[in-house]
Amino acid sequence: MEVPGAGRNRRIGPYALLGSGRTVGGGELFVARTDEGLLVTVTVAGPEPAANPEFRDRLRAAVEAARRLSGAFLVPVVDADADAPVPWVATRFTAGLPLRHALDRHGALGEPALRVLADGLARALAVLHGAGTVHGEVDPDSVLLTMDGPRIGTLGLVGATASPPPSPTGDMFGLGSTVLYAASGGEQDTDALPASLREVIGGCLYREPSDRPTAEQLVDYLEHQGLPAPEGVWLPPAVTADMAAAAAAAVGSARSVQVPVPPRPVRAPGTGVSRRNLIISLAGGAALLGGGAAALAFSGDSAPPPEGRAGGPGTTARPTHPPGARTTSAPSPSGSSADGPEPVVLAGPDAVKAWSRTGKRAPTCLEASDKVVMVVTDQATSFMEAASGDRAYDALNTTNDRGSRMGNYPTAYADGVFYLLCDAPGQWGLLAAFDAARGKAKWAVRLAASDPGGAQRGSIYMTSYVAVAGSTVFVCGQVRKPDHEFSVEKPATGYIRAFDAADGKRLWQVEGTDIHNVLVPPSGSRLLAASATPRGKPGRVQMMDIGRKGARGWKKSVPLGSPYYTMGWPLTCYADGLFLFAGGPGDTLFAVDAATGTEKWHQLFEAKNGDRVRIGTPFSGPDGATVYVPVGSDLVALATADGTPRWVATLDGAGDLGTANAFQSSYNTLGGRHAQCSADTVFATDSAKTLWAIDAATGQARWKYTDSSQPDVGFLWTVGGDRVFIASHLTMTAITSHGR
């Protein structure tokens, strides 16, 4: 077919279109190829919406939101151009088969496959809805069947650009219709649904939108049924054969295009990509430094800005070279040492494994001390000797099948005790504590999943992560209220529950729309809650007093604080009595006194080439003397006392998608432990799926670790003592901090 704006060579932007397209939702979908040889999928808008300026504005905003999202069942956006003659969006190429195609050729799916389909779509929509976005076109044409489950895009063209926009309840109706279509082979016959799905999928099709389940409620419903997952391949053999043939055809089309394939880009320190706001991470997050590590310049001030407001509105929102401020700069591409810390380009030997073991089930989450590693799967919790990988204790029957993902982190360790959010036979929604010296349960408490008030339709409490401060264990998450219709204008509600670390006794609970992600320092008596509405309004950071049962204390406004809307893993940092967080337009790190909120210093990050800078989630070393700030391809070490830059470590080469490599912790909507520290080493993963061990004193790489067979979402890892422990599929690996 002819594609408007594609030109003679059938190119859209930097992509060569391969073969013919197919209609999906609001556009035509093509497999395409970059000049570097990478496959993508390009959706081209139709001529009618392309002629509407409002469509372009809505698409631009939707792309900005979509690039911050990732999930196991989502196809990530990798590039887009809302200003092209014909607007287009590129997503990562995923080998799969459209659901409608599979059903037309092979008929209805059986119950096990239908459950996988429903669960995968619900998990994908839970990510989208939790971030304040809506897909808008969940149907058999937009759902892709892959070997690992169903996939939908992070951005549906109709949902992204419709006015008024569709609602999350509309997505749930689309999910229900799609599963029903797959169950009946095309006819909308509810009798075709298996008994295990009839109630919940029927609920998705209720006429009244408010009566439909949310995506997270659907996931919980399926989990709590406790039915076994399919063994091996989840789809019928005929469908998987078609899937393989379609993938081979796409790859064959890519090879048939006679375009010279240059080597992957090698970026010199201090240079970046500025073609447009290139979307650089399959895992989402902001486009940092124009997609590369442009040379950074720092300016700092050890005194508070006017009015003492950290990141407040007006001239104080972005402090730039205030009078009398200490000012330093990162090196320019010429490498002038007079500009501040010389960037250290990370290059190191491959890590030497201390040991490696293969298990029977893939771990879903890990936690470690200096002596023991806790390995959790969907069937058991086991313990390994940290030094040897040998079995330390008998396995326990506690499980966690959701694992560590996005903002969820269900494990913690402190003072000789492992903590786990888990299920057990006949019981679900538990918080358990295990003695690390014996491998025995100390206590376990049932987390009330609903409001104990006795209402007919009570609130549902979704757990995100567990953390420990002193003698108190905290569980944080989101409250789903039955009368709350989610919209991008309304804030969500979060909660904090506190338990006695000695016996699991519940101490107190607070909740509110001002609690989205919560920082729990390992010591001290204060928490930091961050919050924001999904669109338009400033975010906020707020101290909460542990000793006063979570009473609110000082608070600071954070303009453009949309990342703080993310539920779960904190996007802020604690070090040596200070709370640290991003403010201004996302380019300034503020350090405030944890007790009073008084600003101690702030550090501005600028790109010398003029590209936009958005800093990632800061983190600190065990002694609190140094704060580390990821900024795209750069990791900057700052003195906690005054914010003085100590060193800058820089990634080279390309990431997993062929764009400039970047630290995973730069994407401050991801959450999770993408960077951790031991006593003298900083560990961080990058978008090329490499784990780096970096000398905390110098910024030099000690070693790097890669695994070519790791899962698409990367490997799990954690730090215990002077070792890092890595889980990739069925294999557990340990490496010492110094790689020896």
TAJO-V708767 format. One line per field, one symbol per residue. ss: DSSP state (2 for helix, 1 for strand, 0 for the rest). psi: psi as a letter, one per 20 degrees, with the letter a starting at -180 (. if undefined). burial: # if it has 24 or more other C-alpha atoms within 12 Angstrom, else .. Layout:
# TAJO-V708767
ss = ???
psi = ???
burial = ???
This chain:
# TAJO-V708767
ss = 00000000001100111111111100111111100000111111102222002222222222222200000001101111100000011111000011222222220000222222222222222222220000000000000111001111100022222000000222222222222222220000022200222222222200002220002222222222200000000000222222222222222222220000000000000100000000000000000022200101111110000222000002220000000000111000000022200011100011000011110000001111000111110000111110000011111100100000100110111100111111110011111111100001111111000100000000011111111110011111111100000000000011111111000001111111000011110000011111100000001111111000001111111100022220010000111001111110000111111000001111111110000000000011000001111110011111100000111111000100000100122200000000111000111111000011111000001111100000000001111100111111001111110000
psi = qpopihrhjlqocjppppaqrqpodjappqprprhijpqrppppqrhghhiohhggghgghhggghijqrrhjqoqpirqoijrgoqqpprpppoappgggghhhiaqqrgghhgggggghghghhgghhjjrqgilorihippprhjaqqrqiophghhiqoqqrrhhhhhghgghghgghhijhpmohiipqhiigghhhhhjqhohiiqqrghhgghghgihkqqqqpbpiqqhhghghghhgghgghhhhhionpporrqpopqpjrapkganpoipijbrqopkjiamqpqpqprpiqqrqikookrrbiihmoolqpjqpprqrqrhikoiiibpppoppprrqqpphrpqpahqpqhqqqqaihqppopajirprpqphhhjrpgrqqrjqroihaoqcjpnjqrppljpqqpprrrpiprlqoqppoiiikqpgrpqpooirpjijqhnrqpoppgrqrpocjppppqbqpophjoopriiqqrprrpppqphhijppgrqqrrijofqppnqirrkqropqrqqhphqqaqqpqpoghkljpqcqqpqnqlkhhihpqcpqjaqppljqppqpabkjjppppqphhijppgrqpppqphjiqqpoqaoqrrrhijhpppopndjqoppqphgjjppgroppqrbqahjirpqqphihnjigarmiprqahjpppqqrijlpppopphhijqpgrqpqohjrrhjrqqqrpockqppppodippqqpqhjk.
burial = ..##.#...##########....#######################..##....##.##############################################..#.#######################################################..######################...#.###.###.######...##.############..........###..##.##..##..##.##..#.........########.##############################..######..######...#########......#########..#######.#.#############################..##..#.###########################..##########.####..#######........########################..####..############.#.##############################..#########..###############################################.############..############.####################################################################################....############################.
